[in-house]
C-alpha cells in the first residue's frame, strides 16, 4: 500500500496498517473508561468520609471527568480509524479510494493525543497535591492511588505512541503539495536517495564509532548507498514487505510440493561424488572449530562447558605461563576459543600453527593447523559472528579478485568476486605472509614480520593446502584459494566451502572454481541464494504478489498468525494464491502497463524504442567516477546514449532465458511449458525495458527544460546547479545508479562443484548435484535461517 500522507509528507506506514493497533487500543480505552468510571464513583464517596478536602479535590474530580470523556472520544475515533483502515485491498486502484478517510481520523487522533497529554500532566499535579493534603488522615485513599496508577499507565501508552511515531517518520520522504501532486522526478528522488544514504552512513558510524580507518569508512559509504537503493521503494512500507514474504512463503511451498523445476536426488553415487562427500564430512570440523567457544557451548551447554576446562590455559596472560609453541592473537585471557577448537578437533597444541581471533570490518578470524592424517595444511576461516562480520557481508558489490594483492600474484582481472570478502581474503593473505595490514604493522621492521605460511610449507614439504570455512568464512576461503593457487603452483590447493553466499563469484570465476572447490548447501538456506540480483528479484516478486492480492492486509496477517500457531497451512491464503497464479500464468496477458501480447516480438519493439532515445545525455559516462568535467550544451543533443545501457538490459533477458533453459533440462516438464516459461521471461524483460525507457525520457525532459530556461551561460557554467549546490551532472550520475535496478548489477554465483543436501520428512538425507543456476531465487521459508546454522549443518552431515 502506498504510504499514508500526513502533514504533506509520506510516512513509513500504510493506511491499512491501523486495524490491529486500533483494535488493541480500543480495548485499552474501554478498560480505562470502565476503570475511571469506578474510580470516579469511589472518589465522590470520599467527600463524606474525609475532612481535609479542598480545591485540590475538585481539581482531581475535574481531571477524572475530562479524562473519562477523552477516553470515550478516543475509543470512538479509533473505531472509525480501524473501520476505514480495513477497507479495500493492499494496492487498491478504486476511485475514490476506500481508505481516503484514514488521514482525517489520524489528524483527529493526533489532536486527542495532544489534549490527553496536557490533561494528564495537569491531572498529575492535581492528584499529587490532593494526596499530600490528606496524607495525615488515618484512612487510606485507595481511589487516589488508583488514579495515580491510571496516570502512570497513560504516560506509558503515550510513550509507546511516541516511539511508534518516531519509527514511522520518514525524514527524507517525498513532499506532497496541497494539490496532491508529488515533487518532480527524477532529480528530487535522487536528492532523497542521497540524504537517506547519508543518514544510513551516520547510523553505521554510530554502531561502530571506534572504526575510523579509511577502508572502514569507504565500506560504510558503499554499504549505506547499497541499503538506500535496496529499500528506496516509495510505494512500499515494511508491513507490505512482510505481507509479500508471507504470500511468497505459501507460493514457494506449493511449488516445492508440486516438484516443479526440482532436480532429482542422486540414488547411486559415482566415485567423484563419493570422494567429495567424504572430504566435506572430514573437513567440516575445521570450519566449525573456527567459531570458537560460543557455538561449541551452545551445542551442548552442560557437557561442553565441563569439557572445555581440560583444554584451557589458565594463566596465559602472564608471559612466564604463555605457551610459545603456537601464535595466539586476539583470544581471551584463558584462550577459550582455542580451547574449543582443540576440543572439537580432538587434537593437541602442536598441530596449531596460528590462531588469530582479531576481528574488524573486512578482517575475519582464522586459524592454521596441520592435519597429518590427510597430509595437508588447513586454513579455516570463521563465519559471521559479529557486527563487523555483518558489515563485511553487506559490502556485496563485485571487484577483481586480484584487487590489492601483490604483483607477483597474477590473476585474470576478468575474475570478479564479492568485494567485502575479497578484502577479507587479502587481509588473511597479508597476515599469513607477514605483510603489513595496519599502521602498527608498517612501523615494524621487515625482519620482525613472520611469513608464517611459507615457513610452514617449507617444514611440511609434501603437504597440500586446504582452505575451508562456513558462510562468510566459506566465501573468503573460496577467494583466498584463487590467490594461493597462483602463489604456490607447486602445491595442490583445495577449498571446501560450507553454505557460502550466493553473490560470491562472477560466471568466469565460478567456472574456474570447479577445478578446486567443493561447496555444500543444505535445504532452504538463504545465504547461498543471497545476491544483489536475487534481492532485486525478491523485491519484484513481493511487489507483484502484494499488488495482485485481493485479501485485505489484516485478514492476510490474521490467517497467517492462526496457521502459524496451529502449525497448519491456511486454506484461505492458498485459495487466494491459486487465484493469483491464474492471473500470472494465464495464456493472455499484458506486456508492461500499456498492454500487448506476451511474446518475444514485444521485447524487440521496446528495444527499438530504447535505441531511439540514444540522442540523450551520456548517463553511463556521467555515473563513472572517471568522467570528470562539464558536458557542453551541444553534446546534450548530440551525445548518443551508449549501447551498453540497452545491451545490459538485453543481456539480462538472455541470462534469464539461459538459466531457464539450463534448469529445464533437470525438470520433468513438457516442451510446451518450457516455451511458455521462456516467453514469460522475455515478457518480464520487456516490461523492464519499457520502464527504463520511460525513466530515460524523464531525465531527458528535465535536462532539456533546464537548458532551455537558461540559454546563455559562460563556458565554465555549462552545467546548471540545483538549490543544494550540486551540479546536474552529479545528480544525474547518481540518479543513474538508482534507475539501474539492483538486478542489473553483475551476476555473482556460488563457487565450485555443489553438493546439495535436503532433509526429508522422515529424517533421511537426500543428496543432489545441482549447478550454480539452481540458486537464482531466494526461497521464503521458516527454514531459511535454521538451515544455515552451523550446528544444523553438522547434524545433517553426520547422516551422510
N, C-alpha and C positions, 0 to 999 in steps of 0.2 A: 504494500500500500504506500502511495506517496506520503511523505512526512506531513504531519499536522502543521498548520501555519498559525502562529501566534505572534502578535506584535510585529507583523511584517517580516517574520523570519521563519525559516524552516527548522523544525526540531528533530531530534533523533528518536522519534516515536511516531507511530501511525495513528490515524484516527480510529482504527479498530482495535487498539491496544488497551482500552479502558474498561472492558467488560468485567474481567476478573477483579481488577483493582476497585472498580465501583461497587461490585457486589460485596467484597470484603469490607470496604469502608462503610457501606450501608449497614452491615451487621454490627460493626463497631459503634456507629452512630445511634442505631436503635438501642443497643445495650446501654450506651451512655445516656440516652434520653430517659430510659426507664430508671436508671440509677439516679440521675439528677432529680427526677420527679420524687423518688422515695426520699432522697436526702433533703429536698426542699420541704417535704412534709415533716420530717423529724426536726428540721431546723426551725420550723414555725412553732413546734411544740416547746422548744427551749425558752420561748418568750415568757411562759408562765412558770418555768422552773428556776430561772436564774434572775438575780437582781442586778447584775453587772452590765446589762445590755445598754448600749448607747448607739450613736450613729454608725459605728462600725458594723453593728448587727444589721442595720438597714442596708448598708452598702453590700454586705455579703449576700443578703436576700436578693438585692437587685442584680448582683452578678449571677446568682443561680437562675433567676428568671430569664435574663438575657442569654445566658449560656444554653438554657433549655430551648429557647426559641431558635438560636443559631443551629443547634443540633438538628432540629426538625427541618429547617431550611436547607441545611447541607445534605440531609438524607433525601429530601425531595429532588434537589439538584443532581445528586449522584444517581438517583433512579433514572432521571431523564438522560443523563450522560451515558449511563450504561445501555439504555434502550437505543439511543442514537448510534452508539459505537458498535452495536451488534447488527446493524443493518448492512445488507449487501455482502458482496464477496470481497476478497482481498484487493484485487485490482478491478474495481467496478467501473465500467465505461458509461454507466447510466447518467442521464441528464434530465433533471437536476440530480446531483449526486446524493445517494441515500444517506450519507453521513455529513451532510453540509451543515448541520446544526451543532456538531461536536465542538467547534471553536467557540460558539456562543456560550455553550454550557461551561466550557473551560474558563472563559472570561469571568462568568458569574462565580465559579468555584474559586478563582484567584481572589476575587473581591471578598467572598465569605471567609476564606482562609486568612486574609489580612485582618478582617474585622475580628475573627476569632483570636488571633494573636494579640491584638490590642486589648480585647476584653479579658483574655486570660492573664495578661500582665497586670491589668488593673485589679482583677479578682485576687491575684496572688497577694498584692499589697493589702487589700481589704481583709482577706481571710486571716493573714498573719497578725494584723493588728487586733482583729476581733478575738483571735485565740489567745494572744498575750494579755488582753484586758481582763479576761475572765480566768486567767491561769490560777488565781488564788482561790477559786471556788473548789469545794470538795468534790463535786460531781464531775465525772469525766465527760467531755463533749465529743461523743462519737461522731456526730454529724459533721463537725468542723474537720475532724481527722479524715473522714471520707471525702470531704471537699478537697482537702489538700492532696489526697491520693488521686482524685479525678484531675486536678490541675497538673500533677506530675505526668499522668498518662497523656493528657492533652499536649503537653510540651514534647513528649516522646513522639506522638503522632505528627506534630508539626515538624519535628526534626527529620523524621522519615520522609515526609513530603518534600522538605527542602533538599535532602540528598537525592531524591528522585528527579527533582527539577534540575539540579546541577548535573546529574548524569545524562539527562535528556537534552541538555543545552548543547547546541552546535555552534561553536564560536565563529566559524567561517562559513556559515550556511548561505544559501542563495537568498538575496534580498528580494522580497516581493513588493512591488509597487501597489499603491492604493487601487489602481485599476485592475489588479490581478495579474499583470504581466510580469514575468521574471526578467532579470537582468540580461544584458546582451551576451551572447555566446559567440565564440569560444574563449575570448580573451578573459572575461570575468571568471570563467571556470578555471582557467589556468592560474589566475591570481589566488583563487581559493585553494587550489591544489598546492601552490607554493606555501601558503600560510599553514595549511594542515601539515605539510611536510615539516615545516619549521617547528610547529607545536609538538609533533611526534619526536623530532630530534631533541628538543629540550626535555621531553619526558624520558627519553632514553638516557640522557645525561644525568637526570635526577636519579635514575635507577642505579647508575654506576658512576657517581661523582668522582671517584678516585682514579678513573681511567682517562688520562689526558694526553696520551701519546698520539702521534699523528695518524698512525694506522687505525687506531680505535675510533678516532673522530671521523675519519673517512668512512669507516664501516658504518658508523651511526648515521651519517648523511645518506648513504646508499640505502640502508635499511628503512629509514624514515620515508624516503621517496618511494620505495617499493610498497611499503604499507599504505601510503597515501593513495597510490594507484590502485591497490587491491581493494580498498574499502571506500572508493570515491564514487559510488553509485548514488546519485541524488534522489532516486525514487525508491530506494530500498532502505528499510530500517532493520535493526537487529532482530526483531520478532519475525519479520518476513524471512530472514535467513534461517531461523530456527524452524519455521513452518516448512520452508523448502527442503531442509535437511530431513524433516520427518517424512515428507512425501517421497523424497528420493530413497530413504531407507526402505519404505514399502516397495517402491519400484524396483530397486536393486534386489530385494528379497524375492520378488516374483520372478525376475529374470534369472536369478540363481536357481530357484526351484524348477523352472522350466528347462534348465540345462541349455539355454541358448548361448551360442558362441563360447561354450566352455570346452577347454581341452580335455582329452580323455586321460584318465590315470594310467600310469605305466604298470602293467601287470608283471612283466618279466624284465629284469634289469640287465643291461648289457655290461660289458667289462668296464667301460669308461664311466658309466653312471654309478656303478657299484664302488669304483675307486673314489669318485668324487664324494659320495655319501660317507664313506669310511673316513676320509680325511676331514670332512666337515664335522663329523662326530668327534674326532680326536682333537681338533684344534679349537673347538668352541670353548673348551675350558679356559683357554688363554684369553679369549675375548671377555668371558665372564669374570676372570680374575682381575682384569683391568679396572673394573668398577670398584674394587676395594671392599671395605668392610660393610658398607651400608646394604648393598644387595645381598651380601653373604649373611648378614644378621636377619634381614627381612625374610629370607627364605625359610629359616628355622630359628626363631629368636632365642629360645632357651638353649637348644643343643649347640648352635654355632657360637653363641656368646661364651659358653663354657669352653668350647674347643679353641676359641681364639687365644685364650691365655697361654696356651702351650707354644704359640709361635711368636709372641710379642717380645720386644726388647723393653725391659722395664726401666732402664736408665740410659737411653741413648742420647739424652740431652747433654750429658757430661762427656767431654772429649775423651776422658780415660776409659769410658764404658762403651764408646761407639765402635761398631764393627767396621773395620776398614776394608773388608773383602768385597763390598759392593758399594755402589754410589747411590745414596738415597737423598732425594731432593723434594722439598715441599710436603713431606708427610708429617703426621702428628708426632708429638714427643715420644710416644710409645710405638711408633711405626705400625699403627693399626691397619692401614691399608696394605702395607707389605705383608703383614701377618695374615690377613685374609687371603691374599694372593697365594702365599705359601700353603695355606690350608686347603684352598681349592685345588691347587695343582699337586698337593701331597708331595712336596719336594723340599729340599733343604736350601740353605742360603747360597751355596756355592754355584747354583745354576742361574742366579740372577746377576746380570751384568750391571744394569742400571734400573732404578725405579724412580721416575720423575713424576711427582704429583702436582706440580705447579700448574695453575690454571688461570688463563686470562682469555680475552676475546681473541680468537684465532690462534690460541696456544693451548693445546689439549694435553692432558696427562697420558703417559705411556710407560711401558717398561720393556726391557730387552732381557731375554732369558735364553739359555742353551738347552735344547732338547736332544739328549744323547740317543734316545730311542729312535727318533726319526732322523737324527744327524742333521739338524738344522738350527739356525739362529732365528728365534721367534721375536718379532717386534709386534707387540699388542698395544692397541690404541683404545682409550676409553671412549664410550659413547656420551650422549648428552646427560649431564647430571648437575648442571649449574646454570645460572642466568648467563654467564659468559659463553657457555656452550650453545645456549639458545640463540644468542646473537650471531655466533658463528654459523649456525644453521640458516639464519634468516638472510645472510648475505648470499642470495641464491642466483645472482647473475652469473654469466659464464665469462671465463677468461682463458687464456692459453695455459696449458699445463706447465709450460716452461717459464711462466711469469715469475721473475725474481730469483730463479735458480742460477747457480754458477754457469759460466760459459762452457765449461767442459762437459756439461750435461746437455747434449744436443737432442732436442725433441722437436718433432714437426710442429710448427706453430698452428697448424690447422687443427690439432688435437685440443679440444676445449674441455673445460670442467667447471664444476661448482666453485665459485670464487672464494667463498669462505674456507672451503676445505682444501683448495689449492694453497692458500696461505697457511693453513694448519699443517699441511704436509711439508711445506717449506720450513716451517718452524722446527718440526721434528728432524728433518734432514740436517738443518743447521746445528741442532743440539748434538746429533749423533756424530757430526764431522768436525766439531769444535769451531764452528763459525759463529761470529757474534750475532746475537738476536736482540740485544738491548744496549743502551748506552753504558751500562755497567760492564757488559762483556767487551765492549770496544775499548774500554780503558785497560783491560788486562793485556799482558804481554802475550805475544804469539805462542811462546813456549809453554805458557800456563794453560792453554786450551788443549783439551784432550780429544783426539779423533777416536772416539770410542768404537765405532763400528769397524773402522779399518783395523784397529788393533785386535778386535775380537775375531774378525775374519782371518787375520794373519795367524792367530793362535789355533783356530779350527779350520784347517786348510780344505778339507773335503766336505764341509758342511754347506748346505744350501741356505737360502734366506726365505723365511715365511713371514708375511705381513698379514695381520688379522685384526678384526675389530667388529663392533656391533653398532649399528645406527650411524651416528656421526663418526665413530671410530672406523666403521666399515668404509664409508666414503673417503675418509682421509687415507686409509690403508690402500685403497684402490689407486688413488692418485700417487701416493708415495711409491707404490710398486712400479709405476711407469718410470719414475726417476731412478730407482735403484737398478732396474734392468739396463738402463743406459750407462749408469755409473759402473756397475760390476757385471760386465758382459761375460766374464768367465764363470760366473756363479748362476745357478738356477734360482730364479725368484718366482715365488708363488704368492698368491693372495687369496684369502678366504674371507669373504665379506658376508656378514650376517645382517639381514634387514637393512641394506644401505638405502639412502634416499633415492627416489626415482629421478630427480633432476640432477644427475651427477655428471654424466659424460656425454659429449657430442656423439652423433652417429659414428663418425670415423674412429673416435677413441673407444666407444663401446665395442666396435668390431675388432679393434686391436686387442682389447682386454680379454677377448675369448681365448687367447693363447695362454694366459697365465692366471686368470681369475675365475674362481667358482663362487657363486652367490647363492645364499639360502634365503628364501622368502616363505612366510607362513600365513595361511588363512587370508583374512581381510585386512591385514596390516596396512595402515595408511601411509607409512613413511616411504616404502618402495614405489608408491603411486603418487607421491607428492612432488610436483614440479610447477613452475610458473604457468606453462600452458595448461596443465591439468587443473590448476586452481581456477584459471580463466574458464575452462570448460565447465567446471563445477558451478561457478557463478552464473554462467549462461543457463545451465540446467535449473538452478534454483529460480532464476528469473522466469524461465519458461513455465515451470510447473506451478509457481505461485500465480502467474497470470491466467493460467487455464483452470485452476482450481475454483470450483463454484461453492465449496463449503466456506462459510464464514470462519474467520481465524479462531474464534473462541470455541466453535464446535470441533474444529480440527484438533486443537490442543486438548480439549476435553476427552475426545475419543482416544487420542494418543496416550494421555495420562492413565485412563482406565485400562487400556490394553497393556500398558507397561506394568501396572500394579497387579493385574490379573494374569500376566505372562501369556497373553493370547494376542492374536492379530485382530485388529479392528475390522469388522466386516464393512462398516460404513466407509472407512478410508480406502479399503480395497475396491469397493464399488465405484467410488469417486475416481480412483486411479484407472480403472478399466474404462470409464467414460473418457478420461483424458487421453488414454492410449488410442482410443478410437479416433480422437481428433488428430493426434500426432501421426499415427500410422495409416490414416486413410489414404486412398488412392489419389483423391483430389488434393488440392492444397494451393497455397499461395506462396509465391517467392517474394519475400520482403513484405513491405507494407502496401504495395501498390497492386498486388495480385499477380496472376500469371501461373502457368503450369510449372510444376517442379521437375524440370528436365535440364540436361546439361546445356541446351541452347540458351536458357536464361542466363547462365553464367557468362557465356560468350558475349551476350548483349551488354551486360553490366561491365565486363572488362573493356569493351569498346567505349562505353560511356566514360569509364575512368580514364582511358587513354586520351579521351577528348579534353580532359581537364589538365593536360600536361602544360598548357600555356598558363602556368601559375607560378607561384614562388617556389624556390628550391627548399622544400621542407626538410629533406634529409640532410642537406648541407648545413641548414640553419641549426639542426639539432646536433650536429657533430661538434665536439669540442675543438676540433682543428679549424673549424670555419670561423675565421675572425674578420673584423672589418665590417663596413656597411655595404648594403646592396644598392646599387644605383637604381634610380626610379625606372629607367628604361628596362632594366633587367626584370622588373616585375612582370612585364607583358611579354618578354622575350625568352626568359629562362624556362625551359621545359621542366615539367615535373619528372624526376628521374624514374626510369623504368623499374628501379628496384622496389618502389612502393607497390606498384601493381604486381610486380613479379613475386614479391614476398607473399602477397595475398594468394596469387595463383599457386605458388609453391605449397602454401599451407593446404589448399584443396587437394593437390596431388599427393601430399604426405598422408592426408586423411584417407584418400582413396587407396593408397598403397597399403596403409596399415589395415584398412578394412579387408583388402584382398588377402593379406597375409593371415589375418585372423580367420577369415572364412575358410581357409584351407584346413583348419583344425576343427571346424564346426560341421555338424551334420545338418545342414540346411540345404534347401533346394536352390537351383540356379536362379529361379525367379526371385526368391527373397534376397539373394546376393545382389542382383541387379537393382532391386528396389532400394536396398541399403546404400548402394553406391550413388543412386540418383538422389537420395536424401542428403548424403554428404555434400554432393555438388550443390544442391539447392541451399543448404545452410551456408556454404561458401558464397553463394550468390547473394544471400541476404547480407552477409558481412561486407562484401564488395560494395553493395548499394549504399549501406550505411556510411562506409568510409568515403565514397564518392560525394555523398551529401555533406559530410563534415569538411571535405576539401572545398566544396562550394562555399560553405560558411566562411572559412578562413579567407578565401579569395575575395569574397564580397567585403569583409571587414577591412582588409588591407587596401582594396581598391577605393572604397569610400573614404578611407583615411587620407590617401594620397590626393584624391580629388578635392577634398576640403582644404588641403594645403599645397596648392600647385607650385608655389615659388619658395624654394628653400636653397640654402647655401650648400655647397658640396660637402661640408662637414656635417650637415644636419639632414642628410637624406632620409634617415630612419626616424619617424615620428616617435614621440615618447608619450607614455600614459601618465596619469597623475602620480603614480608611485615612483616615477623617475626611471622606470625600466624601459629600455628600447623595445619597440615592437618586435625586432629581430630576436631578442632574448625571450620575449613572451611566446612567440611562435615556435621557437626551438623547443621550449619546454612543453608547449601545447601539443606539439607533435608527439612527444613521448607519452602524453596522456591519451591522444587519439589512437595511436597504435596500441591495440589491446595486448594484454599480457600473453594471450595465446599466440600472438605473432612473434613472441620472443624466440630465441634459439631453443629448439627441442633438445632436451637432455634425457638420458636414459640410464637405467641401472647397468652395472658393469657385468661382464663375464658370462659364463655358462650358468644359467639359472636353474636351481633345483627348488621346486615349489612344493610345500607340504600343506596338506589340508586334513584337518581332524574331522572325522565323520561323527554322526550322532551316536554311534556305538562305541566311540572312543578309539577307533583304529586310526591309523595314519596312512593317507594316500600320497603317492609321490607323482609329481608331474614334471614335465620338461618343457616349459613354455619359452617363447622368445621374448625379447625386450618389448615388443609391441603389445604384449598381453597386459601390461601395467599402464596403459594410456588413460585410464579412467579411475577416479577416486570412488571407492565403494563406501557408501554411508551405512554403517553398521555399528551395533553396540560393541562388536568385537574389534573395531578398527584400531583401538588403542591397546586393548588387552593383548592382541596377537603380536604386538611389538615388544612387550616387556621381556627382558632377558630371562626371567625365571620361567615364563610360559614357554619360551623357545627352548630352554634347557629340558623341560619336561617332554616337549614334543620330539626333540631329537633322540631322547632315550627310547622312544617307541620304534625307531627305525631298525 
